[in-house]
Amino acid sequence: MKINLLKDYIKEALGRELLYSPDRLSNVGKKSSEYEVLQRELTNVKQVLKLPQDVGLGNTENDRKSYIEFVIKDLARNVGPNTFIRFEEQWNANIIPPLAVSPMIKWQTPHGIYGYPLKEKNLENLILKSKPTNAAFATQFGFFHVYKIDSSKSVTAYMQDFENKAINTRYNSKENAIKDIEECIRLAPNLIKDDIKNFEIADEKVIKSFEDAITASVPVLDVFLTKIFSFMNYYIQLERTTQPIISEYKSEIAKVIFDIYTTQNPNKSSSKSSIEFYYFGLVKFVIEQIASVIAEKNYSKRGQYYSLLLKAVGIDSIIDKGTQIIHYNEPSQSVSADFSGRSIKVIGTYKNVFTNLTQDERESLYKFLLDFISDPNENIKWDWNQKESKSAENVNFETLSLNDYKHLRKKILTHSEFSDYFSACIAYSYDGLKILKYEIDHPDSFFINEDEIIVECAIDAVAELPDPPAEDLVSIVNLVKDKKYALDVFCLDKNMPREYVKAKFDEVIKNKEDMSYISRLLKNPKINSDDIQKIIDLPNDAFKDQILNYVWTNKNITSKQLEAIYKQSAGENLSILRNVNYPINSLMDKFFFLIDEEEVGEAFDLLKYIVKNNNITKNELQELVDFVVERYGENLITNFEKGRALIYLTLCKYFDQNMADQMGIDKQRIVKRAEDLSLYDSWDDKGGVKFLKNNPQIKSLK
């Protein structure tokens, strides 16, 4: 390589970062870590130690508490939009981890100093959750550094109205983006190792082949770059010197790259800051691809070249506030590629005191923070109204406003998980019902979308609401083209007006439709006893027999109707006994009849319906307790139907301490018995053993 070119490159672009031959960055003939150490060696960030010994504290428990409070105070004084925290492990017991890039290049992202944001909310999270953001990478390490980044030398990417934005860039035009791509193309040959030393002057034939490669129609960027860099050993003879052919044709190459990217990724926004973000993303992606080609040539990883080329075009740091521009897994972070340290102001290096705290300690320390920042003598300016990054991939649905939704809805429509997103918007947002009303009234409403799957998903989302307004349900039915689907879904909802539910009921009974749907429709409280009577009066056939197995789920069925159905079935329809309004006397008689007939298993199955019946009194429960004690005596716990019936009795609303004493059981024995059982019955839908433990009735026992 021409040494003058390298010197010019160093002088013009990167300064001390590449004061070494590209051989230092290559993996050829070296130990795996040797070539990775260079950028760490070049990091020149002054360390400010604020460890316990540096602030006059020792190793006692009181010192530990005092140090935690010192750290919280120091961080509270320095939180802000440009403050960041980086976690480090102590790999050598004799060395405090420095604030520097990693000595190992493991990832394909830019090699640099990474950090999480440390704004007010992040400090609160650090105290309460041991991590400043939802990401958890490295947050368990033993030390952390806190520093500020000079935002004037950084690109800040953020979300506004669910669109990607960028500030502090010069990428407000196509020309500026192409100019920086040109610069990266010009510098790239200087980063490739001179491993062959057989550079050739390109003759006319080579130049023609190279020009053909540039103008050839290649739709994929990495294929195009690989083809172009296959000419890296060719130079063009100029008047006084030689120049890599790639550098000489940088303008033509840059324009082709721009066209390939914009064709594959067309810009869909017109706002100034969104255009800047688009062009910044373009330049960053191109740098990433060029770095990959260089790394492949040098048998190393691209991270180091990635960061060097970013800095070469004037990007010292990237601050990501929710756009995932640095890495899709961690939308909120920063990376500094400025190894000189000039764009970083160090606050301090601390022991990570926020791991392994108890919940009580966290709550106490959070209160300490609140007291400290509220102290007027400290003059802490705390931003209580921080705006969260509004990313379509990381929506906080609970804080989503109607205005937010207006910007988000077009993103939702194109999202692969449309159903889940729209459902979350109307179900979890404090403006959920306003959002639903807005969507119903929107001229391009989801409910009139040409894609019937979108319409059905939107209807399903409304149906999942716990209490949708009746007028909204009716409005949607009137709005959609496929009214049958909307009526089928909404007539299962308790808020659907009676006239619609009755019409649907009459329809499905007349047509003898899907029994699964009828069983769900019967649970709607808008189905009344008159509707149930229509079922009872149907001609006896298989269809009627099937329906009668589900009518017990209806809340409006009368006791008289329940008994009539049971008698009509000649005692075969046991499901009817599960209705909480079934006459309790009939249930008790049935229980003791089964006992007399030695049908003990069936009797105890019936017991779980008896204790949940709305009509049971304390006297009837006492009668059951007396029977159990008399029948089983001292063997109550082990033989009483393996303890299952014991659980049923104790869950009756009238079960008390006197009954527990009579049966010789206590709270501990009840829970232990429950843990030994598999509660495959209707108690299980309340959480099984967990429900028992948390039940106030059981907790009140000794």
C-alpha positions in Angstrom: 0.0 0.0 0.0 1.1 3.6 -0.7 2.1 5.0 2.7 1.2 8.5 1.5 -2.4 7.4 0.9 -2.6 6.0 4.4 -1.2 9.2 6.0 -3.6 11.3 4.0 -6.4 9.1 5.1 -5.4 9.3 8.8 -5.1 13.1 8.5 -8.3 13.7 6.7 -10.6 11.3 8.4 -9.9 9.4 11.6 -6.9 10.8 13.4 -5.4 8.4 15.9 -8.0 5.6 15.3 -6.1 4.2 12.3 -2.5 5.3 13.1 -1.7 1.6 12.4 -1.5 -0.5 9.3 -4.7 -2.3 8.4 -2.7 -5.5 9.2 -3.4 -4.7 12.9 -7.1 -5.1 12.2 -6.7 -8.3 10.4 -7.0 -11.8 11.8 -4.5 -13.5 9.6 -1.6 -15.1 11.4 -2.6 -13.8 14.9 -4.1 -15.0 18.1 -7.9 -14.6 18.1 -7.9 -11.6 20.4 -4.8 -9.8 19.2 -6.4 -7.9 16.3 -9.5 -7.1 18.5 -7.5 -5.2 21.2 -6.4 -2.3 19.0 -9.5 -0.2 19.5 -9.6 -0.8 23.2 -6.0 0.4 23.4 -7.0 3.5 21.6 -9.9 4.3 23.9 -8.9 7.5 25.8 -11.7 8.1 28.3 -10.5 9.3 31.7 -11.9 7.2 34.6 -13.5 8.8 37.7 -13.7 6.2 40.4 -16.6 6.5 42.9 -16.2 3.2 44.7 -16.8 2.8 48.5 -13.1 3.3 49.3 -13.0 6.4 47.1 -15.8 8.1 49.0 -14.5 7.1 52.5 -16.6 4.0 53.2 -15.7 0.6 54.3 -17.2 -2.9 54.3 -19.7 -2.8 57.2 -23.4 -3.1 56.8 -23.9 0.5 57.6 -21.3 1.5 55.1 -23.1 -0.6 52.5 -26.3 1.2 53.1 -24.5 4.6 53.1 -22.8 3.8 49.8 -26.1 2.8 48.1 -27.6 6.1 49.3 -24.5 8.0 47.9 -24.9 6.3 44.5 -28.6 7.1 44.3 -27.9 10.8 45.2 -25.1 11.1 42.7 -27.1 9.5 39.9 -30.2 11.6 40.7 -28.0 14.8 40.3 -26.9 13.6 36.8 -29.8 11.9 35.1 -30.9 13.4 31.9 -31.6 12.9 28.1 -27.9 12.6 27.3 -26.8 10.5 30.4 -26.0 6.8 29.9 -25.1 3.8 32.1 -22.8 1.0 31.0 -22.5 -2.2 33.0 -19.1 -4.0 33.2 -17.8 -7.2 34.7 -14.6 -7.3 36.6 -12.6 -9.9 34.7 -9.4 -9.2 36.7 -9.6 -8.9 40.5 -6.8 -6.4 40.5 -8.2 -4.1 37.9 -11.3 -1.9 38.1 -13.0 -2.2 34.7 -12.2 0.9 32.6 -14.8 2.8 30.5 -13.6 1.5 27.1 -14.7 -0.6 24.2 -14.7 -4.4 24.7 -11.3 -6.1 24.0 -13.4 -8.8 22.2 -15.3 -8.0 19.0 -18.2 -10.5 19.3 -21.1 -8.8 17.5 -21.7 -7.4 14.1 -23.0 -4.0 15.5 -20.6 -1.0 15.6 -17.6 -1.6 17.9 -17.9 1.1 20.5 -19.0 2.1 24.0 -22.6 1.0 24.5 -24.9 2.3 27.3 -28.5 2.3 28.4 -30.3 5.7 28.9 -30.3 7.1 32.4 -33.2 9.5 32.5 -35.4 10.0 35.6 -37.6 7.0 34.8 -34.5 4.8 34.1 -33.1 5.5 37.6 -36.5 4.6 39.1 -36.4 1.3 37.2 -32.8 0.7 38.2 -33.8 0.9 41.9 -37.1 -1.0 41.6 -36.1 -3.6 38.9 -32.2 -3.7 38.8 -32.2 -2.6 35.2 -32.8 0.8 33.6 -34.8 -0.4 30.6 -36.7 -3.6 29.7 -33.5 -5.0 28.3 -31.4 -7.0 30.7 -28.1 -7.6 28.8 -25.2 -7.3 31.3 -27.2 -5.5 34.0 -26.2 -8.1 36.5 -22.5 -7.2 36.2 -20.6 -6.0 39.3 -19.8 -2.4 38.1 -21.3 0.3 36.0 -20.0 3.6 34.5 -22.2 6.7 34.1 -21.4 9.3 31.5 -22.8 12.0 29.3 -22.6 12.1 25.5 -22.1 15.4 23.6 -25.3 15.4 21.6 -24.0 18.0 19.1 -21.6 15.3 17.8 -24.3 12.5 17.8 -27.2 11.4 15.7 -30.3 11.0 17.9 -33.0 8.7 16.6 -36.4 8.8 18.3 -40.0 8.0 17.8 -42.7 10.6 17.4 -46.3 9.7 16.6 -45.1 6.2 16.0 -42.8 7.3 13.1 -39.0 7.1 13.1 -37.3 10.4 13.4 -33.7 11.7 13.5 -32.1 14.9 14.6 -28.5 16.2 14.4 -27.9 14.9 10.9 -27.1 16.6 7.7 -29.2 14.0 5.8 -31.9 16.4 4.7 -31.2 15.6 1.0 -30.3 12.8 -1.4 -27.1 14.7 -2.2 -25.8 14.7 1.3 -26.5 11.0 1.8 -24.7 10.1 -1.5 -21.7 12.3 -0.4 -21.1 10.3 2.7 -21.5 7.0 0.8 -18.8 8.3 -1.6 -16.5 9.0 1.4 -16.9 5.5 2.7 -16.2 4.0 -0.8 -13.1 6.2 -1.0 -11.7 5.1 2.3 -12.6 1.4 2.1 -9.5 0.3 0.1 -7.3 1.7 2.8 -8.9 -0.6 5.4 -8.1 -3.8 3.4 -5.0 -5.6 4.3 -2.1 -5.6 1.7 -1.7 -9.4 2.0 -0.7 -10.0 -1.6 1.3 -6.9 -2.5 0.7 -7.3 -6.2 -1.3 -4.2 -7.0 -1.7 -3.7 -10.7 -2.3 -0.6 -12.9 -5.7 -1.2 -14.6 -5.5 -1.3 -18.4 -8.4 -0.4 -20.6 -9.8 -3.9 -20.6 -10.0 -3.9 -16.7 -11.4 -0.4 -16.6 -14.1 -1.5 -19.1 -15.0 -4.6 -17.0 -15.1 -2.4 -13.9 -17.4 0.1 -15.5 -19.6 -2.7 -16.8 -19.8 -4.0 -13.2 -21.0 -0.6 -12.0 -23.7 -0.2 -14.6 -24.9 -3.8 -14.6 -28.4 -4.3 -13.1 -27.8 -5.8 -9.7 -30.8 -5.6 -7.3 -29.0 -6.8 -4.2 -26.6 -4.4 -2.4 -24.2 -7.0 -0.9 -23.9 -8.7 -4.3 -23.1 -5.4 -6.0 -20.4 -4.5 -3.4 -18.8 -7.9 -3.5 -18.5 -7.5 -7.3 -17.1 -4.0 -7.0 -14.5 -5.0 -4.3 -13.3 -7.8 -6.4 -11.3 -5.0 -8.2 -9.7 -3.8 -5.0 -6.1 -4.6 -6.3 -6.4 -2.4 -9.3 -5.2 1.2 -9.4 -5.6 4.0 -11.9 -2.5 6.0 -12.9 -3.1 9.7 -12.3 -0.9 12.6 -13.2 1.3 12.5 -10.1 0.1 9.4 -8.2 -2.0 6.3 -8.4 -5.5 5.8 -7.0 -7.5 2.7 -6.2 -10.0 2.2 -9.1 -12.7 1.9 -6.5 -11.9 5.3 -5.0 -11.7 7.0 -8.4 -15.2 5.8 -9.3 -16.7 6.6 -5.9 -19.4 8.9 -7.2 -20.7 6.5 -9.7 -20.7 3.6 -7.2 -22.4 5.7 -4.5 -25.3 6.6 -6.9 -25.8 3.0 -7.8 -25.8 2.0 -4.1 -28.4 4.8 -3.4 -30.6 3.6 -6.2 -30.5 -0.1 -5.1 -31.4 0.8 -1.5 -34.2 3.2 -2.3 -35.7 0.8 -4.8 -35.8 -2.0 -2.2 -36.8 0.3 0.7 -38.9 3.2 -0.6 -39.4 6.2 1.7 -43.1 6.5 2.8 -42.9 9.6 4.8 -42.7 13.3 3.9 -41.9 15.0 7.2 -38.4 16.6 7.4 -37.2 14.7 10.4 -38.6 11.4 9.0 -36.7 12.0 5.8 -33.5 12.6 7.8 -34.1 9.3 9.6 -34.6 7.5 6.3 -31.4 8.8 4.8 -29.5 8.2 8.0 -30.7 4.6 8.0 -29.6 4.3 4.4 -26.1 5.6 5.1 -25.8 3.4 8.2 -26.9 0.3 6.3 -24.5 1.0 3.4 -21.6 1.4 6.0 -22.7 -1.9 7.5 -22.5 -3.7 4.1 -19.2 -2.1 3.2 -17.8 -3.1 6.7 -19.0 -6.7 6.0 -17.1 -6.8 2.7 -13.9 -5.4 4.3 -14.2 -7.9 7.2 -14.5 -10.8 4.8 -11.4 -9.7 2.9 -9.4 -9.3 6.2 -10.7 -12.5 7.9 -12.1 -10.5 10.8 -15.4 -9.1 12.2 -17.1 -6.1 10.7 -17.8 -4.3 14.0 -14.5 -2.4 14.0 -14.8 -1.2 10.4 -18.4 -0.3 11.1 -17.5 2.1 13.8 -14.5 3.5 12.0 -16.6 4.4 8.9 -19.3 5.9 11.0 -16.8 8.2 12.6 -15.2 8.9 9.2 -18.5 10.5 8.0 -18.8 12.5 11.2 -21.0 10.3 13.3 -19.2 10.1 16.7 -22.2 8.5 18.5 -25.7 7.2 17.9 -28.4 7.8 20.6 -31.4 5.6 20.0 -34.6 6.5 21.8 -36.8 3.7 20.7 -36.3 3.2 16.9 -34.1 0.0 17.1 -31.7 1.6 14.7 -28.7 0.2 16.6 -30.1 -3.2 17.3 -33.7 -4.5 17.0 -33.6 -6.3 20.4 -32.7 -3.1 22.4 -34.6 -0.1 21.1 -33.2 2.3 23.8 -29.4 2.6 24.0 -26.4 4.5 22.7 -23.1 3.7 21.1 -20.1 5.9 20.9 -17.5 5.3 18.2 -15.3 8.2 19.4 -12.4 6.5 21.0 -10.7 9.8 21.7 -13.1 10.4 24.6 -13.7 14.0 23.4 -17.5 13.5 23.0 -17.9 11.7 26.4 -18.1 13.4 29.8 -17.5 10.8 32.6 -19.6 11.1 35.7 -18.1 8.1 37.6 -17.5 4.4 38.0 -19.6 2.7 40.7 -20.2 -0.7 42.2 -23.4 -2.1 41.0 -25.4 -1.9 44.2 -28.8 -2.6 42.7 -28.5 -6.4 42.3 -29.7 -8.8 44.9 -31.8 -6.3 46.8 -34.9 -7.5 48.7 -38.2 -6.1 47.7 -38.4 -4.2 51.0 -35.0 -2.7 50.4 -36.1 -1.6 46.9 -39.2 0.1 48.2 -37.3 1.8 51.0 -34.6 3.1 48.6 -37.2 4.3 46.2 -38.8 6.3 49.0 -35.3 7.6 49.8 -35.0 8.8 46.2 -38.3 10.5 46.3 -37.4 12.3 49.6 -34.0 13.4 48.2 -35.3 14.8 44.9 -38.2 16.6 46.8 -35.8 18.3 49.2 -35.8 22.0 48.1 -32.2 22.4 49.4 -30.9 19.9 46.8 -32.4 21.9 43.9 -32.9 18.7 41.9 -34.8 19.4 38.6 -36.8 16.2 38.2 -38.9 15.7 35.0 -42.0 13.9 36.2 -43.6 14.1 32.7 -41.1 12.2 30.6 -42.5 11.2 27.2 -42.0 7.5 26.4 -40.7 6.5 22.9 -43.7 5.7 20.8 -42.7 2.7 18.8 -45.1 0.5 16.9 -43.2 -2.5 18.2 -43.1 -1.4 21.8 -46.4 0.3 22.5 -47.4 1.0 26.1 -51.1 0.4 25.5 -52.1 1.5 29.0 -50.9 5.0 28.3 -52.0 5.1 24.7 -54.2 8.1 24.1 -56.8 8.6 21.3 -54.4 11.1 19.7 -51.6 8.5 19.8 -53.9 6.0 18.2 -54.7 8.3 15.3 -51.0 8.1 14.4 -50.6 4.4 15.2 -53.6 3.0 13.3 -52.0 2.9 9.9 -49.0 1.0 11.4 -51.5 -1.4 13.0 -53.2 -2.1 9.8 -50.0 -3.3 8.1 -48.8 -5.2 11.2 -48.6 -9.0 11.0 -50.3 -9.2 14.4 -53.1 -6.8 13.6 -55.7 -8.6 15.7 -53.6 -8.5 18.9 -52.6 -4.9 18.4 -56.1 -3.5 17.8 -57.5 -5.6 20.6 -54.9 -4.2 23.0 -55.6 -0.6 21.9 -59.3 -0.8 22.8 -59.0 -3.1 25.8 -56.0 -1.7 27.7 -55.9 2.0 26.8 -57.6 4.5 29.2 -59.0 5.9 26.0 -60.1 2.5 24.7 -63.8 3.2 24.2 -63.0 6.6 22.6 -60.6 4.7 20.2 -63.4 2.2 19.4 -65.8 5.0 18.7 -63.2 6.8 16.5 -62.6 3.6 14.5 -66.4 3.1 14.0 -66.8 6.6 12.7 -63.5 6.6 10.6 -64.2 6.9 6.8 -61.7 4.0 6.3 -62.8 2.1 9.3 -61.3 -1.4 9.9 -65.0 -2.6 10.0 -65.4 -1.7 6.3 -62.0 -2.9 5.1 -62.0 -4.8 1.8 -60.0 -7.6 3.5 -62.7 -9.7 5.3 -60.0 -11.1 7.7 -59.3 -7.6 8.9 -63.0 -7.0 9.5 -63.4 -10.3 11.4 -60.4 -9.6 13.5 -61.7 -6.1 14.4 -65.1 -7.7 15.4 -63.4 -10.3 17.5 -61.4 -7.6 19.2 -64.6 -5.8 20.2 -66.2 -9.1 21.4 -63.2 -9.7 23.8 -64.0 -6.4 25.6 -65.4 -7.1 29.1 -68.1 -4.5 28.8 -68.6 -3.1 25.2 -71.3 -0.4 24.9 -74.5 -1.7 23.3 -74.7 1.2 20.9 -71.2 0.4 19.6 -72.2 -3.2 19.0 -75.3 -2.2 17.1 -73.3 0.5 15.1 -70.8 -2.2 14.0 -73.5 -4.6 12.9 -75.0 -1.8 10.8 -71.6 -0.9 9.4 -70.2 -4.2 8.3 -71.1 -6.0 5.0 -71.1 -9.5 6.6 -73.8 -8.9 9.2 -74.2 -12.6 10.0 -70.7 -12.9 11.3 -71.1 -9.7 13.4 -74.4 -10.9 14.8 -73.1 -14.4 15.5 -70.3 -12.9 17.6 -72.1 -10.0 19.3 -75.2 -12.0 20.3 -73.0 -13.9 22.7 -72.3 -10.7 24.5 -74.4 -9.7 27.6 -74.6 -6.1 26.4 -76.2 -6.9 23.0 -79.8 -5.6 23.0 -82.4 -8.3 23.7 -84.1 -7.9 20.4 -81.0 -9.1 18.5 -80.2 -11.9 20.9 -83.8 -13.2 20.8 -83.9 -13.1 17.0 -80.6 -15.1 16.9 -81.9 -17.6 19.5 -85.1 -18.2 17.5 -83.1 -18.6 14.3 -80.7 -21.2 15.7 -83.4 -23.2 17.4 -85.5 -23.2 14.3 -82.6 -24.2 12.1 -81.2 -26.7 14.6 -77.7 -25.1 14.1 -74.3 -25.8 15.6 -74.8 -27.1 19.2 -71.5 -25.6 20.3 -72.8 -22.1 19.4 -76.2 -22.8 21.1 -74.4 -23.8 24.3 -72.6 -20.5 24.4 -75.7 -18.5 23.5 -77.6 -20.0 26.4 -75.1 -18.4 28.8 -76.1 -14.9 27.6 -78.3 -13.4 30.4 -80.5 -11.9 27.6 -81.9 -15.4 27.1 -84.7 -15.5 29.6 -87.0 -18.1 31.1 -89.6 -17.7 28.3 -86.8 -18.7 25.8 -86.0 -21.7 28.0 -89.6 -22.7 28.1 -89.6 -22.9 24.3 -86.8 -25.5 24.5 -88.8 -27.5 27.1 -91.8 -27.4 24.8 -89.9 -28.7 21.8 -90.8 -32.1 20.5 -88.8 -34.9 22.1 -85.9 -35.7 19.8 -82.1 -35.9 19.9 -81.7 -32.2 19.2 -83.8 -31.3 22.3 -81.9 -33.8 24.5 -78.6 -32.2 23.5 -79.8 -28.7 24.3 -81.2 -29.7 27.7 -77.6 -30.8 28.6 -76.6 -27.1 28.4 -79.6 -25.1 29.8 -78.3 -25.4 33.3 -75.7 -22.7 32.4 -78.5 -20.1 31.9 -79.0 -17.7 34.9 -82.6 -17.0 34.2 -83.9 -20.6 34.3 -86.4 -21.1 37.1 -86.3 -23.7 39.8 -89.6 -25.1 38.5 -88.1 -25.5 35.0 -85.0 -27.2 36.4 -87.0 -29.8 38.3 -89.2 -30.3 35.2 -86.2 -31.0 33.0 -84.7 -33.4 35.6 -88.0 -35.3 35.9 -88.4 -35.4 32.1 -85.0 -37.1 31.8 -86.0 -39.7 34.4 -83.0 -38.7 36.4 -80.5 -39.1 33.6 -79.8 -35.4 33.0 -77.4 -34.9 35.9 -76.0 -31.7 34.4 -79.1 -29.8 35.3 -78.2 -30.3 39.0 -75.2 -28.0 38.5 -77.4 -24.9 38.2 -77.0 -22.9 41.4 -80.8 -22.3 41.5 -81.8 -25.9 41.6 -84.1 -26.6 44.6 -81.8 -27.4 47.5 -84.3 -29.9 49.1 -84.3 -31.9 46.0 -80.5 -32.0 45.9 -80.3 -33.1 49.5 -82.8 -35.8 49.0 -80.9 -37.0 45.9 -77.6 -37.0 47.9 -79.0 -39.2 50.8 -80.8 -41.5 48.3 -77.5 -42.2 46.5 -75.8 -42.8 49.9 -78.6 -45.3 50.8 -78.1 -47.0 47.4 -74.4 -47.3 48.1 -73.7 -45.0 45.2 -71.1 -43.1 47.3 -69.0 -41.8 44.3 -72.1 -40.3 42.6 -73.2 -38.8 45.9 -69.9 -37.0 46.5 -69.9 -35.8 42.9 -73.3 -34.2 43.7 -71.9 -32.7 46.9 -69.9 -30.1 45.0 -73.1 -28.8 43.5 -74.9 -28.7 46.8 -72.3 -26.6 48.6 -72.3 -24.0 45.7 -76.1 -23.9 45.4 -77.6 -20.4 46.0 -80.4 -21.9 48.2 -78.3 -23.8 50.7 -78.6 -22.7 54.3 -76.3 -23.2 57.2 -78.6 -25.9 58.6 -78.3 -28.0 55.4 -74.5 -27.7 55.6 -74.5 -28.7 59.3 -76.6 -31.7 58.3 -73.9 -32.7 55.8 -71.1 -32.2 58.3 -73.0 -34.3 60.9 -73.4 -37.1 58.4 -69.8 -37.1 57.4 -68.5 -37.2 61.0 -71.0 -39.9 62.0 -70.2 -42.0 58.9 -66.4 -41.8 58.9 -65.5 -40.9 62.5 -61.7 -40.9 63.1 -61.0 -42.0 59.5 -62.5 -38.8 58.1 -59.3 -37.4 56.6 -58.1 -40.6 54.9 -61.3 -42.2 53.8 -63.7 -39.4 53.0 -63.6 -40.1 49.2 -59.9 -39.5 49.3 -60.5 -36.1 50.9 -62.2 -34.5 47.8 -65.6 -34.0 49.5 -63.8 -32.5 52.5 -62.6 -29.7 50.2 -66.1 -29.2 48.9 -67.6 -28.8 52.4 -64.9 -26.3 53.5 -65.6 -24.1 50.5 -69.3 -23.6 51.3 -70.0 -20.0 52.3 -71.3 -21.2 55.7 -68.4 -23.4 56.8 -67.0 -22.1 60.0 -64.5 -22.9 62.8 -67.1 -24.9 64.8 -67.6 -27.3 61.8 -63.8 -27.5 61.4 -63.4 -28.5 65.0 -66.2 -31.0 64.7 -64.5 -32.7 61.8 -61.1 -32.5 63.5 -59.4 -30.4 60.7 -57.6 -27.1 60.5 -56.4 -24.8 57.8 -53.1 -26.5 57.3 -54.7 -29.9 56.9 -57.3 -28.6 54.4 -54.6 -27.0 52.2 -52.4 -30.1 52.5 -55.3 -32.3 51.4 -55.9 -29.9 48.4 -52.3 -30.2 47.4 -52.6 -34.0 47.4 -55.6 -33.9 45.1 -56.0 -33.1 41.4 -59.0 -30.7 41.5 -60.5 -31.4 38.1 -63.8 -29.7 38.9 -65.2 -26.2 38.8 -63.0 -25.1 41.8 -60.0 -25.5 39.5 -61.1 -22.6 37.3 -60.5 -20.4 40.3 -56.9 -21.4 40.7 -57.3 -24.7 42.6 -54.9 -24.9 45.6 -54.0 -21.2 45.1 -57.6 -20.3 45.4 -57.9 -22.3 48.6 -54.9 -20.7 50.2 -56.2 -17.2 49.4 -59.8 -17.8 50.2 -60.8 -15.5 53.1 -63.0 -18.3 54.5 -60.2 -20.8 54.7 -57.7 -18.1 55.9 -60.0 -17.3 58.8 -59.7 -20.8 60.2 -57.2 -21.9 62.8 
